[in-house]
Structure formats: structure tokens, C-alpha cells
Amino acid sequence: MLSVKNLHANVGGKEILRGINLEVRAGEVHAIMGPNGSGKSTLASVLAGNEKFEVTEGEVTFCGQNLLEMSIEERAREGLFLGFQYPVEIPGVTMSNFMKMAVNEQRKHRGLEPLTAGEFLKMMREKSAVVELSSKLTSRSVNEGFSGGEKKKNEIFQMAMLDPKLAILDETDSGLDIDALRIVATGVTKLHTAENATVVITHYQRLLDYIVPDYVHVLSTGRIIHSGDKSLALKLEAEGYDWLINDYQ
């Protein structure tokens, strides 16, 4: 599904990614961990098409297509979803209108008819239940006045509505209390199928108690320096990153 080969990227002339190699197949869950400043969020931003970052070398294919040649909108229509670490507010745009436009644009791209008002409302009720999102919030402006937990729930609600092939979740657990973490993470797990894939970027093993990864990758100074199964996350929680980074150096 996603193939990243020797990916290099910089921002403001400073190289952040220094040769990322990653293969993600349908049905898989990958976790990317690493110390602050290692390039985790940069990788997510580059894959999503953030124009602030310049790709200087390497290639990325998504479902057989050259991802780096696609616009942000094309990536989204093809089924790439990015859950933000810090979701933004969009004053004056209600959640329901925002999602109706996004869902119907995606359906148009897939050659499907737009949803009727009744079909869309039914879909919203079903998907908001996945993350226990209050119906009061879906009638408000996007993320405006939402708590941190509500914003993160809203991200996974959007993911449920759009049904992406590949979801990249950038520190979805940051700022969440125990209950909100459980709800958000359980929602992600409910949405996982054999046909889609998830890449979870996190600092903490606690998220991986709910979203169990097939593979765990450690990112340091812009490179993946070690990969393993879910037990690697437990070892990192107990021992930190120094033992890996020192061995790599």
C-alpha cells in the first residue's frame, strides 16, 4: 500500500529526514516512536503533502501511484488521512457541513452518487457513536471551543466518516486523560480492517495497549534505526531510547 524508499526532506534548508525506508501493507498497523526532534511529525507532514517541507531525494508510492506528485487534495481523495497532533479550529464552518462536503467530494472521486440529507445524517450518527462524540458538537463550528479530548475524538470521527485506505495518526494520544485515550484508541481499532492500514506516531506505549501494532519502528535523527514487534514498545517504555541510539551511533 505505502512504500517509502530513501526519503530525504528538509525545512528552511535544514535536513530533517535523512533516508527513511518504510513498507506498509493493507491490514497492518505500524507504530513510529522516537525522541523529540527525531522527525516523526515531519514524516507525517511530508506524506500528507505539507508544502512547508521540501523533498530532496527518494520516492514514495501509495497504492501504486507516485505520492510525491499528488496535491494534498489528491492524496486525500485517494484515501490518505492525517490525524493532527494539534487539530485546528475552523470558525464559521459547522462540522456537519464540513463533513458533508468532504464525504461527497470523496464519493464523487470514487464514481458514487452524493449522499442524501437523510443518508448523511444516519451516517453521522453511526460514526459519531464510534468515538462517543456528542451530537451537540457536530452542529458546532469545526473544533471551535472543543476541549483537547473532544478535538482528538473529532479527528477519529472524521476518519470514520472518510474511511481512508491509510490513516496516519500524529500523536493522537497527546493531552488525553485515561478515559479519552481509551475511547479514541478503541475507535481507531474498530475502524481497522484487512483492507486498510494505520500508522500511529506516539511517544508512549500506553496507546499501544489499545492499538496493538504489528510493527514498531524507532526514528532517530531522521532515520529508522530499529524495527521490531509490539514487545519493542514495552522495552522502550522501560529503558528509554539511549541503548538503541548509542548502538546505532
C-alpha positions in Angstrom: 0.0 0.0 0.0 2.7 2.5 1.1 6.3 2.2 0.0 8.9 4.8 1.2 12.4 4.5 -0.1 15.4 6.6 0.9 13.2 9.6 1.7 15.0 12.9 2.5 13.3 16.1 3.3 14.2 19.5 4.7 12.6 22.7 6.0 14.3 26.1 5.7 17.5 24.4 4.4 17.8 22.1 7.4 17.6 18.4 6.6 15.1 16.6 8.9 14.5 13.3 7.2 17.8 11.5 6.2 16.8 8.4 4.3 13.5 6.9 5.6 12.6 3.4 4.4 9.2 2.0 5.3 6.8 -0.6 3.8 3.2 -0.7 5.0 0.8 -3.3 3.6 -3.0 -3.5 3.8 -4.2 -4.9 7.1 -1.2 -3.7 9.1 -0.7 -1.4 12.0 2.7 0.3 12.3 3.8 2.4 15.3 6.6 5.0 14.9 8.3 6.1 18.1 11.4 8.1 18.9 12.7 11.0 21.0 11.6 14.6 20.4 13.1 16.1 17.2 13.7 12.8 15.6 11.5 13.6 12.5 8.2 11.7 13.4 5.8 14.6 12.7 7.9 15.7 9.7 7.4 12.3 8.2 3.7 12.5 8.7 3.6 16.0 7.2 5.6 15.1 4.2 3.4 12.0 3.4 0.3 14.2 3.8 1.7 16.8 1.4 2.6 19.8 3.6 4.3 22.2 1.3 6.5 23.7 4.1 8.7 20.7 3.7 10.9 20.1 0.6 11.6 16.5 -0.5 15.1 16.4 -1.9 15.6 12.7 -2.5 13.8 9.4 -2.5 10.4 8.1 -3.6 7.0 7.3 -2.1 4.3 5.2 -3.8 0.8 4.9 -2.4 -1.4 2.1 -3.9 0.9 2.0 -6.9 0.9 5.8 -7.6 3.7 8.4 -7.1 2.5 10.1 -3.9 5.0 12.9 -4.1 3.5 14.1 -7.4 0.0 14.4 -5.9 -1.5 17.5 -4.4 -2.8 17.5 -0.8 -6.3 17.2 -2.2 -5.5 14.3 -4.5 -3.8 12.4 -1.6 -7.0 12.8 0.5 -9.3 11.7 -2.3 -7.1 8.7 -2.9 -7.6 7.7 0.7 -4.8 9.1 2.7 -5.8 10.6 6.1 -3.7 12.6 8.6 -4.9 13.0 12.2 -3.3 16.1 13.5 -1.3 16.4 16.7 -2.9 19.9 17.2 -6.2 20.0 15.4 -7.1 23.4 14.1 -10.3 25.4 14.6 -12.4 26.5 11.6 -14.7 29.2 12.8 -18.0 29.7 10.9 -17.9 26.2 9.3 -20.1 23.6 11.0 -18.9 20.1 11.5 -21.9 18.7 9.6 -21.4 21.0 6.5 -17.6 20.4 6.6 -18.0 16.6 6.7 -20.9 16.5 4.1 -18.7 18.4 1.6 -15.7 16.2 2.3 -17.6 12.9 2.1 -19.4 13.8 -1.1 -16.2 15.0 -2.8 -14.7 11.7 -2.0 -17.7 9.8 -3.2 -17.6 11.8 -6.5 -14.0 10.8 -6.9 -15.0 7.2 -6.5 -17.7 7.5 -9.0 -20.5 7.3 -6.4 -23.7 9.5 -6.1 -23.7 12.1 -3.3 -25.5 11.1 -0.1 -29.0 12.4 0.5 -29.5 14.5 3.6 -31.2 11.6 5.4 -28.4 9.2 4.4 -25.7 11.6 5.6 -27.4 12.2 9.0 -27.7 8.5 9.5 -24.0 8.0 8.7 -23.0 10.8 11.1 -25.0 9.3 13.9 -23.4 5.9 13.3 -19.8 7.2 13.0 -20.0 9.6 15.9 -21.0 6.7 18.2 -17.7 5.1 17.4 -15.9 7.7 19.5 -18.8 8.7 21.7 -18.9 12.2 20.1 -21.8 14.3 21.3 -24.3 15.3 18.6 -24.1 18.8 20.1 -20.5 19.0 18.9 -21.3 18.0 15.3 -23.6 21.0 15.0 -20.9 23.5 16.1 -18.0 25.0 14.1 -15.1 22.7 13.5 -13.1 22.3 16.8 -14.2 25.7 18.0 -14.4 25.7 21.8 -13.7 21.9 21.9 -11.6 20.5 24.7 -8.4 18.7 23.8 -10.1 15.3 24.2 -13.1 16.5 22.0 -10.7 17.6 19.3 -9.0 14.2 19.2 -12.4 12.4 19.2 -13.4 14.7 16.3 -10.3 13.6 14.4 -11.2 9.9 14.6 -14.8 10.8 13.8 -13.6 12.4 10.6 -11.5 9.3 9.9 -14.6 7.1 10.4 -16.6 9.3 8.0 -14.0 9.3 5.3 -13.0 5.6 5.6 -9.4 6.1 4.4 -7.1 3.4 3.0 -4.2 4.7 5.1 -4.6 6.7 8.3 -1.5 8.4 9.8 -2.2 9.5 13.3 0.3 12.0 14.7 0.4 11.8 18.5 -3.3 11.2 18.8 -2.8 10.4 22.4 -1.1 13.7 23.4 -3.1 15.6 26.0 -5.7 12.9 26.6 -6.8 11.6 30.0 -7.2 7.9 30.6 -10.8 7.8 29.6 -10.4 9.9 26.4 -7.4 7.8 25.4 -9.4 4.6 25.7 -12.3 6.0 23.7 -10.1 7.4 20.9 -7.9 4.4 20.7 -10.8 1.9 20.8 -12.4 3.9 18.0 -9.3 3.6 15.8 -9.2 -0.2 16.5 -12.9 -0.5 15.5 -12.1 1.2 12.2 -9.2 -1.1 11.3 -9.9 -3.8 8.6 -7.9 -6.1 6.4 -8.3 -3.6 3.6 -6.9 -0.5 5.3 -3.7 0.3 7.2 -2.8 2.6 10.1 0.5 4.3 11.0 0.5 5.6 14.6 3.1 8.1 15.8 3.4 8.2 19.5 5.8 8.8 22.4 4.0 6.4 24.8 3.5 2.7 25.0 0.1 3.2 26.7 -1.6 4.0 23.4 -0.4 0.7 22.0 -2.2 -1.2 24.8 -5.3 -0.4 22.7 -4.0 0.0 19.2 -1.8 -3.1 19.0 0.9 -2.7 16.3 2.2 -5.4 14.0 5.5 -3.4 13.8 7.2 -0.8 15.9 9.8 1.5 14.4 12.2 3.7 16.2 13.1 7.0 14.5 16.2 9.0 15.4 17.9 11.9 13.7 15.7 11.4 10.6 16.3 7.7 10.1 14.5 4.5 11.2 17.3 2.9 13.3 15.5 -0.2 14.6 12.2 -2.1 14.0 10.5 -4.9 15.9 7.2 -6.2 17.1 5.0 -4.8 19.9 7.4 -6.0 22.6 9.8 -3.3 21.4 7.4 -0.6 22.7 7.4 -2.2 26.1 11.2 -2.3 26.2 11.4 1.4 25.1 8.9 2.3 27.9 11.1 0.6 30.5 14.5 1.5 29.2 14.2 4.6 27.0 15.9 5.2 23.7 19.5 5.6 24.7 20.5 2.0 24.4 19.3 1.9 20.8 20.7 5.3 19.8 24.1 4.5 21.3 24.3 1.2 19.5 23.3 2.9 16.2 26.0 5.5 16.6 
